[in-house]
Amino acid sequence: MDRFTQIQVFYEIAMSIGNSLEMKKMLRRSFQVYMRKLGCCSGAVLQAHRDAHGALRLETVFSIPRHSGGLPIYQPALDHIPEAPEDSRLESLMSRLPRVGKVDSTNHYHFMNLPDFGILYLVKSNKPLNSKILKSLPPLNAKLASSCRACLQNDRVEKVVKERTRELSRANQELHVEIKERQRTEEALKEAKQSADQAKSDFLANMSHEIRTPLNGILGMTELMSELSMPDSQKDLLDTITTEANSLLWIINDVLDFSKIEAGKLELEAQPFDLREVMDELMASFSLKAMQKGLVLNTRLDPGLTAELIGDRGRLRQVLVNLVANALKFTNEGEVVVTAASLASDDRRTTIRFRVSDTGIGIPMEVQGSIFDSFTQADGSTTRKYGGTGLGTAISKQLVELMGGEIGVNSTPGKGSTFWFTSVFPVQEQAAPEDGEEAPKPEEGAPRAVPNIPPEGRRILLADDYPTNLKVAQAHLRSVGYHVDTAENGKQAYELFSRNSYDCVLMDVQMPEMDGYEAARRIRDYEEALRRESGGGHAASEIRRTPIIAMTAHALKKCRRECLDAGMDDFLTKPLRRNDLLAMVAGRLSSVAQEQAAQRGGRRLPEPHPQGEDSENRPPIDYETALEEFLGDAELLREVIEGFMCNAGKQLTILRRAVADGNMSAVCKEAHAIKGGAANLAAKETARLASELEELGLSGRLRGGSEILDRMEAELTALKVFLKLHMPEPPDFPEKE
């Protein structure tokens, strides 16, 4: 291999090395080898370009040696070109490449073309490069030009990358700062939202209390007045006041529930309950209203439905009450039917579909999609004509979704509507009896009623800062014989308690000077101090825990927890209904009496003997309960009894024919109707017999149906005789057909 081939091969190797990450550095080294092999003492790679004024300029890409004295190394050679000025000399130089000349007496310069890149400048001592070498250089120079282009391109890329990296770094820093700032903003917003939610909850609780307190006074006073004798015209006015006050209370409850759901504060309970009881309560609540409007109200449960469930009974009832109330409101004739059927079920849970169907005014198709929106009704005029806020269906939708279901409506204007919803409930575990054993039965001596503790001589401490509420509760308690002391705040209540002995304390939770929570805590501390002072043992056990019952207009679950945490035993939500108040007090006094009896002799107080099915003296109707259900309106009760007895006679005839023909559908329908009517009148035995007959019809086996009908007819006859003997104005009963 000759010298020039070696130079070329070496140069190609160097050029390949020059494509590495240190491209410019390796290219410079390769150029040094290139010059050394050619015997050159210095050189440079140049690029020509025009400046902003159009003048031609040379720029050194790299040179060996580097610039010295601030002048480029090619300047002496350029100075030997006679043309002037500089840009003219450059143009002359560029037009006559290659060019050879003397720099001085010993050094010769060479200007050669680097294709598509620039100019190669070499300086050789003593003599210039010979022609043979010059002829071999163009291919090498082309490769040198290619490497220079790649090197410059790499430089440009590196500059762009560095600039972009700097920009990205700045952007990253700015983004980091922005993220930190956003996080701080989000945290601040979260804290602000939590504060706002808490403030909203507190505001709702306080407003609920402030609005309910005078409203409770109104309802309490109307309840007291309803017990007085007055003309029918005045009674009608009083009934109107009660109805409107209850409507206002309903609206307050709806707004409060809606706000709690919106704030995510509403929690569902998981307690065992019986769906049949919920449906029976629904019938009892709305039967009177249905009768007054001349409507038929029925409830039906799928025979295969599991009724022993676990869930929030109160919220399920609230949804059903909302839908049934709407159905009755918008239905003027026909019927309202509530059904419950199983969609899917296993050993652990069941999905139930509820339907509330009516024959009312219906809902146009175009507004059915928005019927579950807040404050929405099918038509703006309905709010004025029928009343309501439009919140009931919105709350029902949210409650159903909390219960794991969905809600919808099918409706035809002028024909009626069917509101349906599904809910998922865990099923109560049923303990299966072992082989050969019967399922456990209630003990013969197990109590079935609250012991009747006479109120006479019982002393009650009543604390409430609102005079009307104080007066209402005091009147209810005194009407049955309780001795009542009153306090206007928690401080007075505690002072009275520490000086006197009380059987029960009724404590409002929100009072001036000292609230009910603090008063309850102090009472419990006082009782504990008395036990310590007694030295323990039997004497300490005689210092009993006095029942404290909270009274509040707050309807929040949180309030109940706070009451129990403060040492209270139970909870009454205002407005205080007379029966609820008296039942609560009697129940607490009974529990205390049972505990005391157990401590004294190890036995419970004897229970009053309940009037069971085998009691000869059992009346066929609990007239007082029925009268109470009809708000003391004896005339209305008399009318309803007349209608019931008239229908019952006809229904017995239909039932006997249906039993004989095996018509299960007719048996179920007529027995169900009698059951509902009898239950409304507190004719419990008639209702029980009708329920038995209905169950036979649902089971598809009518064996024993005739015997049940005989007993039912005898019970209805006894009912007729009883009413004629005991009612002030007996109904006019139709003759038996």
NUPA-748049 format. One line per 10 residues: their letters; for each residue x, y, z of C-alpha. Coordinates in Angstrom, 1 decimal. Layout:
REM residues N
a = X Y Z | ...
END
This chain:
REM residues 737
mdrftqiqvf = 0.0 0.0 0.0 | 1.5 3.4 -1.1 | 1.7 6.4 1.1 | -1.3 8.1 -0.2 | -3.5 5.0 0.1 | -2.4 4.7 3.7 | -3.3 8.4 4.2 | -6.7 7.7 2.7 | -7.4 4.6 4.8 | -6.2 6.3 8.0
yeiamsigns = -8.4 9.3 7.2 | -11.5 7.1 6.6 | -10.9 5.4 10.0 | -10.5 8.8 11.6 | -13.7 10.0 10.0 | -15.6 7.1 11.3 | -14.3 7.8 14.8 | -15.4 11.4 14.2 | -19.0 10.3 14.1 | -18.9 9.5 17.8
lemkkmlrrs = -20.3 11.7 20.6 | -17.1 13.8 20.7 | -17.4 14.4 16.9 | -15.7 17.8 16.7 | -12.8 16.7 18.9 | -12.2 13.5 16.9 | -12.5 15.5 13.6 | -9.8 17.9 14.8 | -7.5 15.0 15.6 | -8.1 13.4 12.3
fqvymrklgc = -7.3 16.7 10.6 | -4.0 16.8 12.5 | -3.1 13.4 11.1 | -4.2 14.5 7.6 | -1.9 17.5 7.7 | 1.0 15.6 9.2 | 0.8 13.0 6.5 | 0.8 15.8 3.9 | 3.7 17.5 5.6 | 1.7 20.7 6.4
csgavlqahr = 2.5 22.8 9.4 | -0.9 24.5 9.8 | -4.3 24.6 8.3 | -8.0 25.5 8.7 | -11.4 24.6 7.6 | -13.3 27.7 6.6 | -16.9 28.6 5.6 | -17.9 31.7 3.6 | -21.0 33.6 4.2 | -22.4 37.1 3.7
dahgalrlet = -23.1 39.4 6.6 | -26.1 41.6 7.1 | -24.7 44.2 4.6 | -24.1 41.6 1.9 | -20.3 41.5 2.3 | -18.6 38.2 1.9 | -16.9 36.9 5.1 | -14.9 33.8 6.0 | -15.5 32.0 9.3 | -13.1 29.5 10.8
vfsiprhsgg = -14.8 26.2 11.7 | -11.6 24.9 13.3 | -7.9 25.5 12.7 | -4.5 24.1 13.6 | -2.9 25.8 15.4 | -5.7 27.9 16.9 | -6.1 31.6 16.2 | -3.1 33.6 17.5 | -2.9 37.3 18.1 | -6.6 37.7 17.5
lpiyqpaldh = -6.1 37.1 13.7 | -7.2 34.0 11.7 | -4.3 31.9 10.5 | -5.3 32.3 6.9 | -5.0 36.2 7.1 | -1.4 36.4 5.8 | -2.3 34.3 2.7 | -5.3 36.5 2.2 | -3.1 39.6 2.5 | -1.0 38.4 -0.5
ipeapedsrl = -4.0 38.5 -2.8 | -3.7 41.9 -4.4 | -7.3 42.7 -5.0 | -9.0 45.0 -2.5 | -11.2 45.4 -0.4 | -11.4 42.2 1.6 | -14.8 41.0 0.3 | -13.6 41.5 -3.3 | -10.4 39.5 -2.6 | -12.6 36.7 -1.1
eslmsrlprv = -14.8 36.6 -4.2 | -11.7 36.5 -6.3 | -10.3 33.7 -4.1 | -13.5 31.7 -4.3 | -13.7 32.0 -8.0 | -10.2 30.7 -8.6 | -10.0 27.6 -6.3 | -7.8 25.7 -5.9 | -5.2 28.4 -5.4 | -1.5 28.2 -4.4
gkvdstnhyh = 0.8 30.9 -3.3 | 3.5 32.0 -0.9 | 2.8 33.2 2.6 | 6.5 34.2 3.0 | 9.9 33.1 1.8 | 9.6 29.6 3.2 | 5.9 28.7 3.5 | 3.4 28.0 0.8 | -0.3 28.1 1.1 | -3.1 26.1 -0.6
fmnlpdfgil = -6.8 27.1 -0.8 | -8.9 24.1 -1.9 | -12.6 23.5 -2.3 | -14.5 21.4 0.2 | -17.6 20.4 -1.8 | -20.9 21.7 -0.5 | -19.3 23.0 2.6 | -16.5 25.6 2.3 | -12.7 26.0 1.9 | -9.7 24.0 3.0
ylvksnkpln = -6.6 26.1 3.9 | -3.2 24.4 4.2 | 0.3 25.8 4.8 | 3.4 23.7 3.8 | 7.0 24.6 4.6 | 9.8 24.8 2.0 | 7.8 23.8 -1.0 | 4.2 23.4 -2.1 | 2.3 20.1 -2.4 | 3.2 18.3 -5.7
skilkslppl = 0.7 17.7 -8.4 | 0.4 14.0 -7.7 | -0.7 14.6 -4.1 | -3.0 17.4 -5.2 | -4.7 15.1 -7.6 | -5.3 12.5 -4.9 | -6.9 15.0 -2.5 | -10.4 15.7 -3.9 | -11.9 12.4 -2.7 | -10.4 12.9 0.8
naklasscra = -11.6 16.6 0.8 | -15.1 15.4 -0.1 | -15.1 13.1 2.9 | -13.7 15.9 5.0 | -16.5 18.2 3.9 | -19.1 15.5 4.7 | -17.7 15.0 8.2 | -17.6 18.8 8.7 | -21.2 19.0 7.7 | -22.1 16.2 10.1
clqndrvekv = -20.1 17.9 12.8 | -21.8 21.2 12.3 | -25.2 19.6 12.1 | -24.4 17.8 15.4 | -23.3 21.1 16.9 | -26.5 22.7 15.8 | -28.5 19.7 17.1 | -26.6 19.9 20.4 | -27.3 23.6 20.7 | -30.9 23.1 19.9
vkertrelsr = -31.0 20.2 22.4 | -29.3 22.3 25.1 | -31.6 25.2 24.4 | -34.6 22.9 24.5 | -33.2 21.3 27.6 | -32.8 24.7 29.3 | -36.3 25.6 28.1 | -37.7 22.3 29.4 | -35.8 22.7 32.7 | -37.3 26.2 33.0
anqelhveik = -40.7 24.9 32.1 | -40.3 22.0 34.5 | -39.4 24.4 37.3 | -42.3 26.6 36.4 | -44.6 23.6 36.2 | -43.2 22.4 39.6 | -43.9 25.8 41.1 | -47.4 25.8 39.4 | -48.1 22.3 40.7 | -47.1 23.3 44.2
erqrteealk = -49.2 26.4 44.0 | -52.1 24.3 42.6 | -51.7 21.8 45.4 | -51.8 24.6 47.9 | -54.8 26.1 46.2 | -56.6 22.7 46.2 | -55.7 22.2 49.8 | -57.1 25.6 50.6 | -60.2 24.9 48.5 | -60.6 21.5 50.2
eakqsadqak = -60.3 23.2 53.7 | -62.6 25.9 52.6 | -65.2 23.4 51.3 | -64.9 21.4 54.5 | -65.4 24.6 56.5 | -68.3 25.6 54.2 | -69.9 22.2 54.6 | -69.4 22.3 58.4 | -70.8 25.8 58.5 | -73.7 24.7 56.3
sdflanmshe = -74.4 21.7 58.5 | -74.2 23.9 61.6 | -76.5 26.5 59.9 | -79.0 23.8 58.9 | -79.0 22.3 62.4 | -79.5 25.7 64.0 | -82.1 26.9 61.5 | -83.8 23.6 61.9 | -83.9 24.1 65.6 | -85.0 27.8 65.3
irtplngilg = -87.8 27.0 62.8 | -89.0 23.8 64.5 | -89.1 25.3 68.0 | -92.1 27.7 67.4 | -93.7 25.2 65.0 | -93.5 22.5 67.7 | -95.2 24.9 70.0 | -98.0 25.3 67.5 | -98.4 21.6 67.0 | -98.3 20.9 70.7
mtelmselsm = -101.0 23.5 71.5 | -103.3 22.2 68.7 | -102.9 18.7 70.1 | -103.9 20.0 73.6 | -106.8 22.0 72.1 | -108.0 18.9 70.2 | -108.7 17.2 73.6 | -111.2 20.0 74.5 | -114.8 20.1 73.7 | -115.6 22.6 71.0
pdsqkdlldt = -118.1 23.2 68.2 | -117.5 21.5 64.8 | -116.7 24.7 63.1 | -113.9 25.4 65.6 | -112.7 21.9 65.3 | -112.5 22.2 61.5 | -110.3 25.4 61.9 | -108.1 23.5 64.4 | -107.7 20.6 62.0 | -106.7 23.0 59.3
itteansllw = -104.0 24.6 61.5 | -102.7 21.1 62.4 | -102.6 20.0 58.7 | -100.8 23.1 57.6 | -98.3 23.0 60.4 | -97.6 19.4 59.6 | -97.1 20.3 56.0 | -94.6 23.0 56.9 | -92.8 20.5 59.1 | -92.7 18.1 56.2
iindvldfsk = -91.1 20.7 54.0 | -88.5 21.5 56.6 | -87.6 17.8 56.9 | -87.3 17.6 53.1 | -85.0 20.6 52.8 | -82.9 19.3 55.7 | -82.7 15.8 54.2 | -81.8 17.2 50.8 | -79.0 19.3 52.2 | -77.6 16.4 54.2
ieagklelea = -77.5 14.2 51.1 | -75.9 17.0 49.0 | -73.2 17.4 51.7 | -72.6 13.7 51.9 | -73.6 13.7 55.6 | -76.5 11.2 55.4 | -75.6 7.7 56.5 | -77.8 4.7 56.1 | -78.4 2.4 59.1 | -78.1 -1.4 58.9
qpfdlrevmd = -80.7 -2.8 61.3 | -82.9 -5.9 61.1 | -86.5 -5.2 60.1 | -89.6 -6.9 58.7 | -90.8 -5.6 55.3 | -94.4 -6.7 56.1 | -94.5 -4.3 59.1 | -93.3 -1.5 56.9 | -96.1 -2.1 54.4 | -98.6 -2.4 57.2
elmasfslka = -97.5 0.9 58.7 | -97.8 2.5 55.2 | -101.4 1.3 55.0 | -102.2 2.6 58.5 | -100.6 6.0 57.7 | -102.5 6.6 54.4 | -105.8 4.7 54.7 | -107.7 7.5 56.3 | -106.6 10.0 53.6 | -107.5 7.4 50.9
mqkglvlntr = -110.9 6.9 52.4 | -111.5 10.7 52.6 | -110.8 11.0 48.8 | -112.8 7.9 48.0 | -109.8 5.9 46.8 | -108.8 2.3 47.2 | -105.3 1.8 48.8 | -103.8 -1.6 48.6 | -100.4 -3.2 49.4 | -99.2 -6.5 48.0
ldpgltaeli = -96.1 -8.6 48.7 | -94.8 -11.3 46.4 | -95.5 -14.6 48.2 | -91.9 -15.7 47.6 | -90.4 -12.5 48.9 | -88.1 -12.7 51.9 | -89.4 -10.1 54.4 | -86.8 -10.4 57.1 | -84.2 -7.9 55.9 | -81.3 -5.8 57.1
gdrgrlrqvl = -81.2 -2.1 56.2 | -82.4 1.4 56.9 | -86.1 0.8 57.6 | -86.8 4.5 58.1 | -85.3 5.6 54.8 | -87.1 2.9 52.9 | -90.3 4.0 54.5 | -89.5 7.6 53.6 | -89.2 6.7 49.9 | -92.5 4.8 50.0
vnlvanalkf = -94.2 7.5 51.9 | -93.0 10.2 49.4 | -94.3 8.1 46.4 | -97.6 7.1 48.0 | -98.3 10.7 49.2 | -97.7 11.9 45.7 | -99.9 9.1 44.2 | -102.8 10.1 46.6 | -102.2 13.8 45.9 | -102.5 13.5 42.1
tnegevvvta = -105.3 10.8 42.1 | -108.9 11.9 42.3 | -110.6 8.5 41.6 | -109.6 4.9 41.3 | -106.9 3.3 43.3 | -103.3 3.4 44.5 | -101.5 0.0 44.7 | -98.1 -0.6 46.4 | -96.3 -3.8 45.4 | -93.0 -5.4 46.4
aslasddrrt = -91.5 -8.3 44.4 | -88.1 -10.1 44.4 | -85.9 -9.5 41.3 | -83.0 -11.6 42.5 | -82.2 -13.4 45.7 | -79.7 -15.7 47.3 | -78.8 -16.8 50.9 | -77.2 -13.5 51.7 | -79.0 -10.7 49.9 | -82.1 -9.9 47.9
tirfrvsdtg = -83.0 -7.3 45.3 | -86.5 -6.0 45.6 | -88.5 -4.0 43.1 | -91.2 -1.7 44.6 | -94.0 -0.2 42.5 | -96.4 2.5 43.4 | -99.2 2.6 40.8 | -102.1 5.1 40.6 | -104.9 6.0 38.3 | -104.2 9.8 38.6
igipmevqgs = -103.5 12.6 36.2 | -100.3 11.1 34.8 | -97.1 12.8 33.7 | -96.3 14.0 30.1 | -93.5 12.1 28.4 | -91.4 15.3 27.8 | -91.0 16.0 31.6 | -90.7 12.4 32.8 | -86.9 12.7 32.5 | -86.7 15.6 34.9
ifdsftqadg = -89.2 14.5 37.4 | -86.5 13.5 39.8 | -84.6 16.8 39.6 | -84.6 19.1 42.7 | -87.6 21.5 43.0 | -89.2 20.0 39.8 | -92.8 19.1 39.2 | -94.5 17.9 36.1 | -95.9 21.4 35.5 | -95.4 24.7 37.1
sttrkyggtg = -99.2 24.9 37.8 | -99.0 21.7 39.9 | -97.1 23.5 42.6 | -99.9 26.0 43.0 | -102.8 23.5 42.5 | -101.5 20.6 44.5 | -98.8 22.1 46.7 | -95.3 20.7 47.5 | -91.7 21.7 46.8 | -90.7 19.1 44.2
lgtaiskqlv = -88.1 17.8 46.6 | -89.8 14.5 47.5 | -88.9 12.7 44.3 | -85.3 14.1 44.2 | -84.7 12.9 47.8 | -86.3 9.5 46.9 | -83.9 9.2 44.0 | -80.8 9.9 46.1 | -82.0 7.6 48.9 | -82.6 4.8 46.5
elmggeigvn = -79.1 5.2 45.0 | -77.7 5.1 48.5 | -79.5 1.8 49.0 | -77.8 0.4 45.9 | -80.8 0.7 43.5 | -82.4 2.8 40.8 | -85.7 4.6 40.4 | -87.9 5.4 37.4 | -91.4 6.2 36.3 | -93.8 5.0 33.6
stpgkgstfw = -96.8 7.2 33.0 | -99.6 8.1 30.5 | -101.3 11.4 30.9 | -104.9 11.0 32.0 | -104.4 7.3 32.9 | -102.0 7.3 35.7 | -98.4 6.7 36.7 | -96.3 3.9 38.1 | -93.2 4.9 40.1 | -90.8 2.0 40.6
ftsvfpvqeq = -87.5 1.6 42.4 | -85.1 -1.2 43.3 | -83.1 -1.7 46.5 | -80.6 -4.3 47.6 | -80.9 -5.6 51.2 | -78.9 -8.2 53.1 | -81.1 -11.0 54.4 | -81.4 -11.8 58.1 | -79.8 -15.1 59.0 | -82.3 -17.8 60.0
aapedgeeap = -81.1 -20.3 62.6 | -82.2 -23.7 61.2 | -83.3 -26.2 63.9 | -81.2 -29.3 64.2 | -82.7 -32.7 63.1 | -85.5 -33.8 65.4 | -85.8 -30.4 67.1 | -88.5 -27.8 66.7 | -87.7 -24.2 66.1 | -87.5 -22.3 69.4
kpeegaprav = -90.7 -20.7 70.6 | -91.1 -17.7 72.8 | -91.1 -18.5 76.5 | -94.5 -18.8 78.1 | -93.6 -16.2 80.7 | -91.8 -13.8 78.3 | -93.2 -10.3 78.5 | -95.3 -9.1 75.5 | -96.2 -5.6 76.7 | -94.6 -2.8 78.7
pnippegrri = -95.6 -3.1 82.3 | -98.2 -0.5 83.3 | -96.3 1.7 85.8 | -98.9 4.1 87.4 | -97.8 7.8 86.8 | -99.3 8.9 90.1 | -96.5 9.9 92.5 | -93.9 9.8 89.8 | -91.8 13.0 89.6 | -90.5 14.3 86.3
lladdyptnl = -88.0 17.1 85.7 | -88.7 19.0 82.5 | -86.1 21.4 81.1 | -86.8 23.6 78.0 | -86.1 27.2 77.3 | -89.1 27.7 75.0 | -92.2 28.6 77.1 | -94.7 27.1 74.7 | -92.9 23.8 74.4 | -92.5 23.7 78.2
kvaqahlrsv = -96.2 24.4 78.6 | -97.3 21.7 76.1 | -95.0 18.9 77.5 | -96.0 19.8 81.0 | -99.7 19.6 80.1 | -99.3 16.2 78.5 | -97.4 14.8 81.5 | -99.8 16.2 84.1 | -102.9 15.0 82.2 | -102.0 11.4 83.1
gyhvdtaeng = -100.9 12.2 86.7 | -97.2 12.9 86.7 | -95.8 15.5 89.0 | -93.7 17.9 86.9 | -91.0 20.4 87.9 | -89.8 22.7 85.2 | -86.5 24.5 84.4 | -85.7 27.1 81.7 | -82.0 26.1 81.2 | -79.5 23.4 82.0
kqayelfsrn = -78.1 25.2 85.0 | -81.6 25.4 86.7 | -82.2 21.7 85.7 | -78.9 20.6 87.4 | -79.6 22.6 90.5 | -83.1 21.2 90.8 | -81.8 17.7 90.3 | -79.1 18.1 92.9 | -81.8 19.1 95.5 | -84.6 16.7 94.7
sydcvlmdvq = -85.2 13.1 93.7 | -86.7 12.6 90.2 | -87.9 9.4 88.4 | -87.1 10.8 84.9 | -85.5 13.9 83.3 | -86.7 15.4 80.0 | -83.9 17.6 78.7 | -83.9 20.1 75.8 | -80.4 20.0 74.3 | -80.1 23.7 73.2
mpemdgyeaa = -80.7 26.1 76.1 | -79.0 29.3 77.3 | -76.5 29.5 80.2 | -76.0 25.7 80.1 | -77.1 23.4 77.3 | -78.7 20.0 77.8 | -75.5 18.1 77.0 | -73.5 19.8 79.8 | -76.4 19.5 82.2 | -76.7 15.7 81.5
rrirdyeeal = -72.9 15.3 82.0 | -73.1 17.1 85.4 | -76.1 15.0 86.5 | -74.2 11.8 85.7 | -71.1 13.1 87.6 | -73.3 14.0 90.5 | -74.8 10.5 90.6 | -71.3 9.0 90.5 | -70.1 11.2 93.3 | -73.1 10.0 95.4
rresggghaa = -72.1 6.4 94.8 | -68.5 7.0 95.8 | -69.7 8.9 99.0 | -71.9 5.9 99.9 | -68.9 3.7 100.2 | -69.9 1.2 97.6 | -71.8 -2.1 98.1 | -75.5 -2.3 98.5 | -75.9 1.3 99.4 | -74.2 2.4 96.2
seirrtpiia = -76.5 0.1 94.1 | -79.5 1.8 95.6 | -78.4 5.1 93.9 | -80.0 4.3 90.6 | -79.2 5.9 87.2 | -82.0 8.4 86.5 | -83.3 8.1 82.9 | -82.5 11.3 80.9 | -84.5 11.7 77.7 | -83.2 14.3 75.2
mtahalkkcr = -85.7 16.6 73.5 | -84.6 18.5 70.4 | -85.8 20.0 67.2 | -82.5 18.8 65.6 | -83.2 16.0 63.1 | -79.5 15.0 62.6 | -78.0 11.6 63.4 | -75.0 13.4 64.8 | -77.2 15.0 67.5 | -78.4 11.6 68.6
recldagmdd = -74.8 10.4 69.1 | -73.9 13.6 71.0 | -76.9 13.0 73.3 | -75.8 9.4 74.1 | -72.2 10.5 74.5 | -73.3 13.1 77.1 | -74.9 10.3 79.2 | -78.5 10.6 78.0 | -80.6 7.4 77.6 | -82.9 8.1 74.8
fltkplrrnd = -84.0 10.7 72.2 | -87.3 12.4 71.2 | -87.5 14.6 68.1 | -89.8 17.6 68.3 | -92.6 18.2 67.8 | -93.4 16.1 70.8 | -96.5 14.0 70.1 | -98.5 13.2 73.2 | -98.5 9.5 72.7 | -94.8 9.3 71.8
llamvagrls = -93.9 11.4 74.9 | -96.0 9.4 77.3 | -94.9 6.1 75.8 | -91.2 7.1 76.1 | -91.5 8.2 79.7 | -93.5 5.1 80.6 | -91.0 2.8 78.9 | -88.1 4.3 80.7 | -89.8 4.2 84.1 | -90.7 0.6 83.4
svaqeqaaqr = -87.1 -0.3 82.6 | -86.0 1.2 85.8 | -88.7 -0.6 87.8 | -87.7 -3.9 86.3 | -84.0 -3.3 87.2 | -84.9 -2.4 90.7 | -87.1 -5.5 91.1 | -84.3 -7.7 89.7 | -81.8 -6.2 92.2 | -84.2 -6.7 95.1
ggrrlpephp = -85.4 -10.2 94.5 | -83.9 -11.5 91.3 | -87.3 -11.4 89.6 | -88.9 -9.1 87.1 | -92.2 -7.2 87.8 | -95.2 -9.1 86.7 | -96.5 -8.3 83.3 | -100.2 -7.4 82.8 | -102.0 -10.3 81.2 | -102.5 -9.4 77.5
qgedsenrpp = -105.8 -10.0 75.9 | -105.0 -12.8 73.5 | -107.1 -14.8 71.1 | -108.3 -17.1 73.9 | -109.7 -14.3 76.1 | -113.4 -14.5 76.4 | -113.6 -10.8 77.4 | -111.6 -9.6 74.5 | -113.6 -6.8 72.7 | -113.8 -7.2 68.9
idyetaleef = -112.5 -3.6 68.4 | -110.2 -1.3 70.3 | -112.5 1.7 70.1 | -110.2 4.1 71.9 | -107.3 3.3 69.6 | -109.5 3.6 66.5 | -110.9 7.0 67.7 | -107.3 8.2 68.3 | -106.3 7.1 64.8 | -109.2 9.3 63.5
lgdaellrev = -107.9 12.3 65.5 | -110.9 12.0 67.9 | -113.4 12.6 65.2 | -116.2 10.2 66.4 | -118.5 11.2 63.5 | -116.0 10.3 60.9 | -115.2 7.1 62.7 | -118.9 6.2 62.7 | -119.2 6.8 59.0 | -116.1 4.7 58.2
iegfmcnagk = -117.4 1.8 60.4 | -120.8 1.9 58.6 | -119.0 1.8 55.2 | -116.8 -1.0 56.4 | -119.6 -3.2 57.8 | -121.7 -2.7 54.7 | -118.8 -3.7 52.4 | -117.7 -6.6 54.7 | -121.2 -8.3 54.4 | -121.0 -8.2 50.6
qltilrrava = -117.3 -9.3 50.7 | -118.1 -12.3 52.9 | -120.7 -13.5 50.2 | -118.1 -13.1 47.5 | -115.4 -14.9 49.5 | -117.6 -17.9 50.2 | -118.3 -18.2 46.5 | -114.6 -17.8 45.6 | -113.6 -20.4 48.2 | -116.1 -22.9 46.8
dgnmsavcke = -115.0 -22.2 43.2 | -111.3 -22.2 44.1 | -110.9 -18.6 42.7 | -107.5 -17.7 44.4 | -107.4 -14.2 42.9 | -110.8 -13.2 44.3 | -110.0 -14.7 47.7 | -106.7 -12.7 47.8 | -108.4 -9.4 46.7 | -111.4 -9.5 49.0
ahaikggaan = -109.5 -10.8 52.1 | -106.8 -8.1 51.6 | -109.5 -5.4 51.4 | -111.1 -6.7 54.7 | -107.7 -6.9 56.4 | -106.9 -3.3 55.6 | -110.2 -1.9 56.6 | -110.3 -3.9 59.9 | -106.7 -2.8 60.7 | -107.7 0.8 60.3
laaketarla = -110.5 0.3 62.8 | -108.3 -1.6 65.3 | -110.5 -4.7 64.8 | -107.4 -6.9 65.3 | -109.0 -10.3 65.3 | -111.0 -9.6 62.1 | -107.8 -8.3 60.5 | -105.9 -11.4 61.6 | -108.5 -13.8 60.2 | -108.6 -11.9 56.9
seleelglsg = -104.8 -12.1 56.7 | -105.0 -15.8 57.3 | -107.4 -16.2 54.4 | -105.3 -14.0 52.1 | -102.2 -16.2 52.8 | -104.3 -19.3 51.9 | -105.2 -17.7 48.6 | -101.6 -16.7 47.9 | -100.4 -20.2 48.7 | -102.8 -21.7 46.2
rlrggseild = -104.5 -24.0 48.8 | -107.9 -23.1 50.2 | -108.3 -26.0 52.6 | -109.7 -24.6 55.8 | -111.0 -21.5 54.1 | -114.6 -22.1 55.0 | -113.8 -22.5 58.7 | -111.9 -19.2 58.6 | -114.9 -17.5 57.0 | -117.2 -18.9 59.7
rmeaeltalk = -114.9 -17.4 62.4 | -114.7 -14.1 60.5 | -118.5 -13.9 60.2 | -118.8 -14.6 63.9 | -116.3 -11.9 64.7 | -118.1 -9.3 62.5 | -121.3 -10.2 64.2 | -119.7 -9.7 67.6 | -118.3 -6.4 66.3 | -121.7 -5.2 65.3
vflklhmpep = -123.2 -6.1 68.7 | -120.3 -4.4 70.6 | -120.6 -1.2 68.6 | -124.4 -1.0 69.2 | -123.9 -1.5 72.9 | -120.8 0.8 73.5 | -120.7 3.5 70.9 | -122.4 6.8 71.9 | -124.2 7.0 68.6 | -124.2 3.4 67.1
pdfpeke = -123.8 3.2 63.3 | -126.8 2.1 61.1 | -125.9 -1.4 60.0 | -127.5 -2.9 57.0 | -129.6 -6.0 57.3 | -127.9 -9.2 56.3 | -128.5 -10.0 52.7
END
